[in-house]
Amino acid sequence: MDNLQTIEDFSKRLLPLTYFRRNAGKVMAKLPKAGTFILTKDGKPVAKLSTIGENVYGGDIEENIKKLKKLAGGFRLGKGLTPSKINKIIDESYAKNLLRQQCSGLL
């Protein structure tokens, strides 16, 4: 936790969970200056809200975004695939796997 000099300073960082839910935008705007907030529920601390700093995951940010974009679109089977063609590919794959299971005596 950051160096707290007074009890008043510490109490300013305690936020009831309900207040945070209702005023999340204001709290997030104050977060870089405050550094840390402690969320409470029924007067008991339940979470610590703090800034994460710069690039916690390492590596170049642009490189990480490119990797994420590759995964975000899912698998690309090719252009021009219609739903019926996709169903046919799935059915063929299912038939091959079913045949393997029958041959190996699993069914």
Backbone atoms as SQL, in Angstrom:
CREATE TABLE atoms (id INTEGER PRIMARY KEY, chain TEXT, resi INTEGER, resn TEXT, atom TEXT, x REAL, y REAL, z REAL);
INSERT INTO atoms VALUES
  (1, 'A', 1, 'MET', 'N', 0.846, -1.162, 0.000),
  (2, 'A', 1, 'MET', 'CA', 0.000, 0.000, 0.000),
  (3, 'A', 1, 'MET', 'C', 0.896, 1.231, 0.000),
  (4, 'A', 2, 'ASP', 'N', 0.406, 2.336, -0.516),
  (5, 'A', 2, 'ASP', 'CA', 1.170, 3.575, -0.545),
  (6, 'A', 2, 'ASP', 'C', 1.422, 4.063, 0.878),
  (7, 'A', 3, 'ASN', 'N', 2.410, 4.944, 1.024),
  (8, 'A', 3, 'ASN', 'CA', 2.687, 5.527, 2.332),
  (9, 'A', 3, 'ASN', 'C', 1.541, 6.446, 2.733),
  (10, 'A', 4, 'LEU', 'N', 0.904, 6.096, 3.812),
  (11, 'A', 4, 'LEU', 'CA', -0.214, 6.904, 4.313),
  (12, 'A', 4, 'LEU', 'C', 0.280, 7.682, 5.522),
  (13, 'A', 5, 'GLN', 'N', 0.046, 8.999, 5.516),
  (14, 'A', 5, 'GLN', 'CA', 0.594, 9.817, 6.584),
  (15, 'A', 5, 'GLN', 'C', -0.396, 10.044, 7.715),
  (16, 'A', 6, 'THR', 'N', -1.656, 10.096, 7.407),
  (17, 'A', 6, 'THR', 'CA', -2.637, 10.361, 8.457),
  (18, 'A', 6, 'THR', 'C', -3.831, 9.429, 8.305),
  (19, 'A', 7, 'ILE', 'N', -4.584, 9.349, 9.365),
  (20, 'A', 7, 'ILE', 'CA', -5.812, 8.550, 9.344),
  (21, 'A', 7, 'ILE', 'C', -6.803, 9.141, 8.354),
  (22, 'A', 8, 'GLU', 'N', -6.837, 10.471, 8.242),
  (23, 'A', 8, 'GLU', 'CA', -7.749, 11.120, 7.309),
  (24, 'A', 8, 'GLU', 'C', -7.412, 10.726, 5.870),
  (25, 'A', 9, 'ASP', 'N', -6.115, 10.667, 5.581),
  (26, 'A', 9, 'ASP', 'CA', -5.671, 10.274, 4.242),
  (27, 'A', 9, 'ASP', 'C', -6.101, 8.835, 3.946),
  (28, 'A', 10, 'PHE', 'N', -5.956, 7.974, 4.940),
  (29, 'A', 10, 'PHE', 'CA', -6.355, 6.576, 4.781),
  (30, 'A', 10, 'PHE', 'C', -7.857, 6.459, 4.591),
  (31, 'A', 11, 'SER', 'N', -8.627, 7.198, 5.381),
  (32, 'A', 11, 'SER', 'CA', -10.089, 7.089, 5.295),
  (33, 'A', 11, 'SER', 'C', -10.621, 7.618, 3.966),
  (34, 'A', 12, 'LYS', 'N', -9.897, 8.532, 3.324),
  (35, 'A', 12, 'LYS', 'CA', -10.316, 9.031, 2.013),
  (36, 'A', 12, 'LYS', 'C', -10.198, 7.949, 0.944),
  (37, 'A', 13, 'ARG', 'N', -9.375, 6.968, 1.200),
  (38, 'A', 13, 'ARG', 'CA', -9.166, 5.900, 0.217),
  (39, 'A', 13, 'ARG', 'C', -10.121, 4.721, 0.419),
  (40, 'A', 14, 'LEU', 'N', -10.879, 4.732, 1.491),
  (41, 'A', 14, 'LEU', 'CA', -11.870, 3.679, 1.722),
  (42, 'A', 14, 'LEU', 'C', -13.156, 4.045, 0.995),
  (43, 'A', 15, 'LEU', 'N', -13.631, 3.143, 0.160),
  (44, 'A', 15, 'LEU', 'CA', -14.856, 3.400, -0.597),
  (45, 'A', 15, 'LEU', 'C', -15.840, 2.253, -0.405),
  (46, 'A', 16, 'PRO', 'N', -17.055, 2.561, -0.013),
  (47, 'A', 16, 'PRO', 'CA', -18.073, 1.509, 0.015),
  (48, 'A', 16, 'PRO', 'C', -18.332, 1.004, -1.409),
  (49, 'A', 17, 'LEU', 'N', -18.575, -0.263, -1.539),
  (50, 'A', 17, 'LEU', 'CA', -18.801, -0.881, -2.838),
  (51, 'A', 17, 'LEU', 'C', -19.977, -0.231, -3.565),
  (52, 'A', 18, 'THR', 'N', -21.023, 0.105, -2.831),
  (53, 'A', 18, 'THR', 'CA', -22.188, 0.748, -3.438),
  (54, 'A', 18, 'THR', 'C', -21.811, 2.098, -4.038),
  (55, 'A', 19, 'TYR', 'N', -20.989, 2.867, -3.326),
  (56, 'A', 19, 'TYR', 'CA', -20.549, 4.164, -3.846),
  (57, 'A', 19, 'TYR', 'C', -19.743, 3.965, -5.128),
  (58, 'A', 20, 'PHE', 'N', -18.879, 2.962, -5.130),
  (59, 'A', 20, 'PHE', 'CA', -18.075, 2.698, -6.329),
  (60, 'A', 20, 'PHE', 'C', -18.964, 2.329, -7.513),
  (61, 'A', 21, 'ARG', 'N', -19.971, 1.483, -7.285),
  (62, 'A', 21, 'ARG', 'CA', -20.874, 1.092, -8.374),
  (63, 'A', 21, 'ARG', 'C', -21.600, 2.298, -8.951),
  (64, 'A', 22, 'ARG', 'N', -22.021, 3.198, -8.096),
  (65, 'A', 22, 'ARG', 'CA', -22.787, 4.365, -8.548),
  (66, 'A', 22, 'ARG', 'C', -21.912, 5.459, -9.158),
  (67, 'A', 23, 'ASN', 'N', -20.654, 5.527, -8.761),
  (68, 'A', 23, 'ASN', 'CA', -19.772, 6.617, -9.186),
  (69, 'A', 23, 'ASN', 'C', -18.457, 6.095, -9.755),
  (70, 'A', 24, 'ALA', 'N', -18.507, 5.005, -10.480),
  (71, 'A', 24, 'ALA', 'CA', -17.281, 4.384, -10.984),
  (72, 'A', 24, 'ALA', 'C', -16.471, 5.336, -11.858),
  (73, 'A', 25, 'GLY', 'N', -17.135, 6.127, -12.672),
  (74, 'A', 25, 'GLY', 'CA', -16.427, 7.061, -13.547),
  (75, 'A', 25, 'GLY', 'C', -15.606, 8.075, -12.768),
  (76, 'A', 26, 'LYS', 'N', -16.198, 8.644, -11.732),
  (77, 'A', 26, 'LYS', 'CA', -15.487, 9.618, -10.895),
  (78, 'A', 26, 'LYS', 'C', -14.309, 8.965, -10.178),
  (79, 'A', 27, 'VAL', 'N', -14.552, 7.772, -9.650),
  (80, 'A', 27, 'VAL', 'CA', -13.493, 7.069, -8.926),
  (81, 'A', 27, 'VAL', 'C', -12.335, 6.747, -9.864),
  (82, 'A', 28, 'MET', 'N', -12.641, 6.263, -11.059),
  (83, 'A', 28, 'MET', 'CA', -11.588, 5.913, -12.014),
  (84, 'A', 28, 'MET', 'C', -10.806, 7.151, -12.449),
  (85, 'A', 29, 'ALA', 'N', -11.474, 8.297, -12.523),
  (86, 'A', 29, 'ALA', 'CA', -10.780, 9.532, -12.892),
  (87, 'A', 29, 'ALA', 'C', -9.799, 9.965, -11.800),
  (88, 'A', 30, 'LYS', 'N', -10.135, 9.687, -10.546),
  (89, 'A', 30, 'LYS', 'CA', -9.261, 10.062, -9.428),
  (90, 'A', 30, 'LYS', 'C', -8.174, 9.027, -9.155),
  (91, 'A', 31, 'LEU', 'N', -8.303, 7.848, -9.719),
  (92, 'A', 31, 'LEU', 'CA', -7.388, 6.749, -9.415),
  (93, 'A', 31, 'LEU', 'C', -5.919, 7.053, -9.711),
  (94, 'A', 32, 'PRO', 'N', -5.560, 7.628, -10.863),
  (95, 'A', 32, 'PRO', 'CA', -4.136, 7.893, -11.103),
  (96, 'A', 32, 'PRO', 'C', -3.507, 8.800, -10.044),
  (97, 'A', 33, 'LYS', 'N', -4.262, 9.772, -9.551),
  (98, 'A', 33, 'LYS', 'CA', -3.729, 10.681, -8.536),
  (99, 'A', 33, 'LYS', 'C', -3.693, 10.007, -7.163),
  (100, 'A', 34, 'ALA', 'N', -4.758, 9.286, -6.817),
  (101, 'A', 34, 'ALA', 'CA', -4.851, 8.659, -5.499),
  (102, 'A', 34, 'ALA', 'C', -3.936, 7.445, -5.386),
  (103, 'A', 35, 'GLY', 'N', -3.801, 6.698, -6.461),
  (104, 'A', 35, 'GLY', 'CA', -2.935, 5.520, -6.433),
  (105, 'A', 35, 'GLY', 'C', -3.673, 4.251, -6.058),
  (106, 'A', 36, 'THR', 'N', -4.387, 4.266, -4.937),
  (107, 'A', 36, 'THR', 'CA', -5.054, 3.054, -4.463),
  (108, 'A', 36, 'THR', 'C', -6.339, 3.416, -3.728),
  (109, 'A', 37, 'PHE', 'N', -7.374, 2.632, -3.962),
  (110, 'A', 37, 'PHE', 'CA', -8.604, 2.714, -3.191),
  (111, 'A', 37, 'PHE', 'C', -8.879, 1.330, -2.631),
  (112, 'A', 38, 'ILE', 'N', -9.465, 1.292, -1.445),
  (113, 'A', 38, 'ILE', 'CA', -9.864, 0.022, -0.843),
  (114, 'A', 38, 'ILE', 'C', -11.386, -0.005, -0.830),
  (115, 'A', 39, 'LEU', 'N', -11.960, -0.992, -1.514),
  (116, 'A', 39, 'LEU', 'CA', -13.415, -1.127, -1.570),
  (117, 'A', 39, 'LEU', 'C', -13.883, -1.930, -0.367),
  (118, 'A', 40, 'THR', 'N', -14.955, -1.464, 0.254),
  (119, 'A', 40, 'THR', 'CA', -15.475, -2.143, 1.436),
  (120, 'A', 40, 'THR', 'C', -16.920, -2.569, 1.217),
  (121, 'A', 41, 'LYS', 'N', -17.282, -3.646, 1.884),
  (122, 'A', 41, 'LYS', 'CA', -18.672, -4.113, 1.897),
  (123, 'A', 41, 'LYS', 'C', -19.015, -4.396, 3.348),
  (124, 'A', 42, 'ASP', 'N', -20.055, -3.774, 3.824),
  (125, 'A', 42, 'ASP', 'CA', -20.448, -3.882, 5.231),
  (126, 'A', 42, 'ASP', 'C', -19.301, -3.484, 6.158),
  (127, 'A', 43, 'GLY', 'N', -18.506, -2.498, 5.732),
  (128, 'A', 43, 'GLY', 'CA', -17.415, -1.990, 6.554),
  (129, 'A', 43, 'GLY', 'C', -16.148, -2.821, 6.529),
  (130, 'A', 44, 'LYS', 'N', -16.147, -3.921, 5.785),
  (131, 'A', 44, 'LYS', 'CA', -14.967, -4.793, 5.726),
  (132, 'A', 44, 'LYS', 'C', -14.310, -4.669, 4.355),
  (133, 'A', 45, 'PRO', 'N', -12.988, -4.616, 4.319),
  (134, 'A', 45, 'PRO', 'CA', -12.308, -4.508, 3.018),
  (135, 'A', 45, 'PRO', 'C', -12.504, -5.774, 2.188),
  (136, 'A', 46, 'VAL', 'N', -12.873, -5.592, 0.914),
  (137, 'A', 46, 'VAL', 'CA', -13.091, -6.744, 0.035),
  (138, 'A', 46, 'VAL', 'C', -12.233, -6.699, -1.221),
  (139, 'A', 47, 'ALA', 'N', -11.746, -5.510, -1.595),
  (140, 'A', 47, 'ALA', 'CA', -10.945, -5.416, -2.818),
  (141, 'A', 47, 'ALA', 'C', -10.048, -4.197, -2.755),
  (142, 'A', 48, 'LYS', 'N', -8.959, -4.293, -3.504),
  (143, 'A', 48, 'LYS', 'CA', -8.020, -3.180, -3.617),
  (144, 'A', 48, 'LYS', 'C', -8.020, -2.739, -5.071),
  (145, 'A', 49, 'LEU', 'N', -8.282, -1.479, -5.313),
  (146, 'A', 49, 'LEU', 'CA', -8.332, -0.927, -6.659),
  (147, 'A', 49, 'LEU', 'C', -7.124, -0.018, -6.826),
  (148, 'A', 50, 'SER', 'N', -6.256, -0.366, -7.782),
  (149, 'A', 50, 'SER', 'CA', -5.060, 0.446, -7.986),
  (150, 'A', 50, 'SER', 'C', -4.713, 0.494, -9.464),
  (151, 'A', 51, 'THR', 'N', -3.855, 1.431, -9.824),
  (152, 'A', 51, 'THR', 'CA', -3.415, 1.538, -11.210),
  (153, 'A', 51, 'THR', 'C', -2.451, 0.398, -11.507),
  (154, 'A', 52, 'ILE', 'N', -2.404, -0.012, -12.761),
  (155, 'A', 52, 'ILE', 'CA', -1.538, -1.143, -13.099),
  (156, 'A', 52, 'ILE', 'C', -0.195, -0.718, -13.658),
  (157, 'A', 53, 'GLY', 'N', 0.000, 0.536, -13.899),
  (158, 'A', 53, 'GLY', 'CA', 1.289, 0.985, -14.416),
  (159, 'A', 53, 'GLY', 'C', 1.393, 0.742, -15.905),
  (160, 'A', 54, 'GLU', 'N', 2.578, 0.855, -16.407),
  (161, 'A', 54, 'GLU', 'CA', 2.789, 0.735, -17.842),
  (162, 'A', 54, 'GLU', 'C', 3.105, -0.699, -18.241),
  (163, 'A', 55, 'ASN', 'N', 2.385, -1.208, -19.200),
  (164, 'A', 55, 'ASN', 'CA', 2.662, -2.469, -19.870),
  (165, 'A', 55, 'ASN', 'C', 3.114, -3.581, -18.921),
  (166, 'A', 56, 'VAL', 'N', 2.219, -4.051, -18.101),
  (167, 'A', 56, 'VAL', 'CA', 2.530, -5.069, -17.113),
  (168, 'A', 56, 'VAL', 'C', 2.894, -6.408, -17.734),
  (169, 'A', 57, 'TYR', 'N', 2.378, -6.681, -18.915),
  (170, 'A', 57, 'TYR', 'CA', 2.556, -7.990, -19.520),
  (171, 'A', 57, 'TYR', 'C', 3.844, -8.113, -20.311),
  (172, 'A', 58, 'GLY', 'N', 4.605, -7.071, -20.426),
  (173, 'A', 58, 'GLY', 'CA', 5.877, -7.120, -21.127),
  (174, 'A', 58, 'GLY', 'C', 5.701, -7.093, -22.633),
  (175, 'A', 59, 'GLY', 'N', 6.787, -6.847, -23.328),
  (176, 'A', 59, 'GLY', 'CA', 6.731, -6.815, -24.775),
  (177, 'A', 59, 'GLY', 'C', 6.182, -5.499, -25.294),
  (178, 'A', 60, 'ASP', 'N', 6.202, -5.378, -26.589),
  (179, 'A', 60, 'ASP', 'CA', 5.710, -4.180, -27.253),
  (180, 'A', 60, 'ASP', 'C', 4.184, -4.201, -27.287),
  (181, 'A', 61, 'ILE', 'N', 3.568, -3.097, -26.965),
  (182, 'A', 61, 'ILE', 'CA', 2.104, -3.031, -26.933),
  (183, 'A', 61, 'ILE', 'C', 1.518, -3.305, -28.311),
  (184, 'A', 62, 'GLU', 'N', 2.111, -2.721, -29.349),
  (185, 'A', 62, 'GLU', 'CA', 1.608, -2.933, -30.714),
  (186, 'A', 62, 'GLU', 'C', 1.696, -4.412, -31.100),
  (187, 'A', 63, 'GLU', 'N', 2.777, -5.053, -30.702),
  (188, 'A', 63, 'GLU', 'CA', 2.953, -6.485, -30.999),
  (189, 'A', 63, 'GLU', 'C', 1.882, -7.316, -30.290),
  (190, 'A', 64, 'ASN', 'N', 1.607, -6.979, -29.035),
  (191, 'A', 64, 'ASN', 'CA', 0.574, -7.699, -28.285),
  (192, 'A', 64, 'ASN', 'C', -0.805, -7.506, -28.903),
  (193, 'A', 65, 'ILE', 'N', -1.084, -6.306, -29.407),
  (194, 'A', 65, 'ILE', 'CA', -2.376, -6.044, -30.044),
  (195, 'A', 65, 'ILE', 'C', -2.506, -6.855, -31.326),
  (196, 'A', 66, 'LYS', 'N', -1.425, -6.967, -32.101),
  (197, 'A', 66, 'LYS', 'CA', -1.462, -7.768, -33.331),
  (198, 'A', 66, 'LYS', 'C', -1.761, -9.230, -33.011),
  (199, 'A', 67, 'LYS', 'N', -1.127, -9.761, -31.965),
  (200, 'A', 67, 'LYS', 'CA', -1.381, -11.150, -31.563),
  (201, 'A', 67, 'LYS', 'C', -2.837, -11.331, -31.156),
  (202, 'A', 68, 'LEU', 'N', -3.355, -10.363, -30.427),
  (203, 'A', 68, 'LEU', 'CA', -4.739, -10.441, -29.974),
  (204, 'A', 68, 'LEU', 'C', -5.713, -10.389, -31.138),
  (205, 'A', 69, 'LYS', 'N', -5.430, -9.543, -32.125),
  (206, 'A', 69, 'LYS', 'CA', -6.308, -9.437, -33.289),
  (207, 'A', 69, 'LYS', 'C', -6.340, -10.741, -34.075),
  (208, 'A', 70, 'LYS', 'N', -5.218, -11.461, -34.115),
  (209, 'A', 70, 'LYS', 'CA', -5.200, -12.751, -34.811),
  (210, 'A', 70, 'LYS', 'C', -6.160, -13.729, -34.143),
  (211, 'A', 71, 'LEU', 'N', -6.205, -13.697, -32.821),
  (212, 'A', 71, 'LEU', 'CA', -7.068, -14.627, -32.089),
  (213, 'A', 71, 'LEU', 'C', -8.525, -14.182, -32.062),
  (214, 'A', 72, 'ALA', 'N', -8.762, -12.887, -32.137),
  (215, 'A', 72, 'ALA', 'CA', -10.112, -12.354, -31.966),
  (216, 'A', 72, 'ALA', 'C', -11.077, -12.804, -33.052),
  (217, 'A', 73, 'GLY', 'N', -10.594, -13.022, -34.266),
  (218, 'A', 73, 'GLY', 'CA', -11.482, -13.393, -35.358),
  (219, 'A', 73, 'GLY', 'C', -11.819, -14.864, -35.391),
  (220, 'A', 74, 'GLY', 'N', -11.211, -15.652, -34.553),
  (221, 'A', 74, 'GLY', 'CA', -11.438, -17.090, -34.586),
  (222, 'A', 74, 'GLY', 'C', -10.658, -17.722, -35.722),
  (223, 'A', 75, 'PHE', 'N', -10.992, -18.929, -36.061),
  (224, 'A', 75, 'PHE', 'CA', -10.301, -19.639, -37.131),
  (225, 'A', 75, 'PHE', 'C', -10.918, -19.271, -38.469),
  (226, 'A', 76, 'ARG', 'N', -10.092, -19.034, -39.445),
  (227, 'A', 76, 'ARG', 'CA', -10.581, -18.692, -40.771),
  (228, 'A', 76, 'ARG', 'C', -10.443, -19.922, -41.665),
  (229, 'A', 77, 'LEU', 'N', -11.551, -20.437, -42.125),
  (230, 'A', 77, 'LEU', 'CA', -11.541, -21.626, -42.976),
  (231, 'A', 77, 'LEU', 'C', -11.422, -21.268, -44.445),
  (232, 'A', 78, 'GLY', 'N', -11.569, -20.039, -44.781),
  (233, 'A', 78, 'GLY', 'CA', -11.464, -19.616, -46.166),
  (234, 'A', 78, 'GLY', 'C', -12.585, -18.671, -46.534),
  (235, 'A', 79, 'LYS', 'N', -12.340, -17.909, -47.580),
  (236, 'A', 79, 'LYS', 'CA', -13.359, -16.966, -48.032),
  (237, 'A', 79, 'LYS', 'C', -14.424, -17.707, -48.825),
  (238, 'A', 80, 'GLY', 'N', -15.610, -17.181, -48.791),
  (239, 'A', 80, 'GLY', 'CA', -16.683, -17.723, -49.607),
  (240, 'A', 80, 'GLY', 'C', -17.352, -18.959, -49.039),
  (241, 'A', 81, 'LEU', 'N', -17.070, -19.294, -47.794),
  (242, 'A', 81, 'LEU', 'CA', -17.737, -20.455, -47.207),
  (243, 'A', 81, 'LEU', 'C', -19.149, -20.075, -46.783),
  (244, 'A', 82, 'THR', 'N', -20.074, -20.835, -47.251),
  (245, 'A', 82, 'THR', 'CA', -21.468, -20.625, -46.867),
  (246, 'A', 82, 'THR', 'C', -21.763, -21.501, -45.659),
  (247, 'A', 83, 'PRO', 'N', -22.841, -21.239, -44.951),
  (248, 'A', 83, 'PRO', 'CA', -23.194, -22.094, -43.821),
  (249, 'A', 83, 'PRO', 'C', -23.341, -23.565, -44.215),
  (250, 'A', 84, 'SER', 'N', -23.864, -23.829, -45.404),
  (251, 'A', 84, 'SER', 'CA', -24.019, -25.233, -45.816),
  (252, 'A', 84, 'SER', 'C', -22.654, -25.887, -46.043),
  (253, 'A', 85, 'LYS', 'N', -21.689, -25.139, -46.584),
  (254, 'A', 85, 'LYS', 'CA', -20.344, -25.694, -46.768),
  (255, 'A', 85, 'LYS', 'C', -19.675, -25.961, -45.420),
  (256, 'A', 86, 'ILE', 'N', -19.876, -25.056, -44.484),
  (257, 'A', 86, 'ILE', 'CA', -19.309, -25.254, -43.144),
  (258, 'A', 86, 'ILE', 'C', -19.934, -26.482, -42.495),
  (259, 'A', 87, 'ASN', 'N', -21.246, -26.643, -42.628),
  (260, 'A', 87, 'ASN', 'CA', -21.916, -27.830, -42.086),
  (261, 'A', 87, 'ASN', 'C', -21.369, -29.098, -42.716),
  (262, 'A', 88, 'LYS', 'N', -21.093, -29.061, -44.014),
  (263, 'A', 88, 'LYS', 'CA', -20.553, -30.229, -44.708),
  (264, 'A', 88, 'LYS', 'C', -19.172, -30.583, -44.154),
  (265, 'A', 89, 'ILE', 'N', -18.325, -29.579, -43.928),
  (266, 'A', 89, 'ILE', 'CA', -16.992, -29.819, -43.361),
  (267, 'A', 89, 'ILE', 'C', -17.106, -30.436, -41.971),
  (268, 'A', 90, 'ILE', 'N', -18.014, -29.914, -41.163),
  (269, 'A', 90, 'ILE', 'CA', -18.209, -30.448, -39.811),
  (270, 'A', 90, 'ILE', 'C', -18.728, -31.876, -39.871),
  (271, 'A', 91, 'ASP', 'N', -19.682, -32.147, -40.758),
  (272, 'A', 91, 'ASP', 'CA', -20.233, -33.496, -40.894),
  (273, 'A', 91, 'ASP', 'C', -19.167, -34.493, -41.329),
  (274, 'A', 92, 'GLU', 'N', -18.304, -34.097, -42.274),
  (275, 'A', 92, 'GLU', 'CA', -17.234, -34.983, -42.731),
  (276, 'A', 92, 'GLU', 'C', -16.257, -35.279, -41.598),
  (277, 'A', 93, 'SER', 'N', -15.918, -34.252, -40.824),
  (278, 'A', 93, 'SER', 'CA', -15.011, -34.440, -39.690),
  (279, 'A', 93, 'SER', 'C', -15.639, -35.369, -38.654),
  (280, 'A', 94, 'TYR', 'N', -16.929, -35.184, -38.397),
  (281, 'A', 94, 'TYR', 'CA', -17.638, -36.029, -37.448),
  (282, 'A', 94, 'TYR', 'C', -17.661, -37.477, -37.930),
  (283, 'A', 95, 'ALA', 'N', -17.913, -37.675, -39.229),
  (284, 'A', 95, 'ALA', 'CA', -17.968, -39.029, -39.783),
  (285, 'A', 95, 'ALA', 'C', -16.611, -39.720, -39.660),
  (286, 'A', 96, 'LYS', 'N', -15.523, -38.988, -39.921),
  (287, 'A', 96, 'LYS', 'CA', -14.181, -39.573, -39.791),
  (288, 'A', 96, 'LYS', 'C', -13.911, -39.991, -38.354),
  (289, 'A', 97, 'ASN', 'N', -14.248, -39.123, -37.406),
  (290, 'A', 97, 'ASN', 'CA', -14.016, -39.446, -36.002),
  (291, 'A', 97, 'ASN', 'C', -14.895, -40.595, -35.542),
  (292, 'A', 98, 'LEU', 'N', -16.126, -40.653, -36.025),
  (293, 'A', 98, 'LEU', 'CA', -17.026, -41.738, -35.672),
  (294, 'A', 98, 'LEU', 'C', -16.493, -43.059, -36.205),
  (295, 'A', 99, 'LEU', 'N', -15.972, -43.043, -37.440),
  (296, 'A', 99, 'LEU', 'CA', -15.400, -44.244, -38.041),
  (297, 'A', 99, 'LEU', 'C', -14.192, -44.718, -37.238),
  (298, 'A', 100, 'ARG', 'N', -13.349, -43.786, -36.793),
  (299, 'A', 100, 'ARG', 'CA', -12.179, -44.160, -35.978),
  (300, 'A', 100, 'ARG', 'C', -12.612, -44.816, -34.680),
  (301, 'A', 101, 'GLN', 'N', -13.645, -44.268, -34.048),
  (302, 'A', 101, 'GLN', 'CA', -14.114, -44.831, -32.791),
  (303, 'A', 101, 'GLN', 'C', -14.695, -46.227, -33.000),
  (304, 'A', 102, 'GLN', 'N', -15.416, -46.433, -34.098),
  (305, 'A', 102, 'GLN', 'CA', -15.995, -47.743, -34.382),
  (306, 'A', 102, 'GLN', 'C', -14.895, -48.758, -34.655),
  (307, 'A', 103, 'CYS', 'N', -13.868, -48.347, -35.399),
  (308, 'A', 103, 'CYS', 'CA', -12.775, -49.255, -35.734),
  (309, 'A', 103, 'CYS', 'C', -11.945, -49.617, -34.515),
  (310, 'A', 104, 'SER', 'N', -11.831, -48.717, -33.586),
  (311, 'A', 104, 'SER', 'CA', -11.020, -48.998, -32.401),
  (312, 'A', 104, 'SER', 'C', -11.828, -49.721, -31.325),
  (313, 'A', 105, 'GLY', 'N', -13.099, -49.960, -31.592),
  (314, 'A', 105, 'GLY', 'CA', -13.927, -50.726, -30.667),
  (315, 'A', 105, 'GLY', 'C', -14.491, -49.910, -29.519),
  (316, 'A', 106, 'LEU', 'N', -14.477, -48.601, -29.634),
  (317, 'A', 106, 'LEU', 'CA', -15.016, -47.771, -28.564),
  (318, 'A', 106, 'LEU', 'C', -16.530, -47.759, -28.551),
  (319, 'A', 107, 'LEU', 'N', -17.152, -47.999, -29.702),
  (320, 'A', 107, 'LEU', 'CA', -18.616, -47.979, -29.748),
  (321, 'A', 107, 'LEU', 'C', -19.173, -49.374, -29.829);
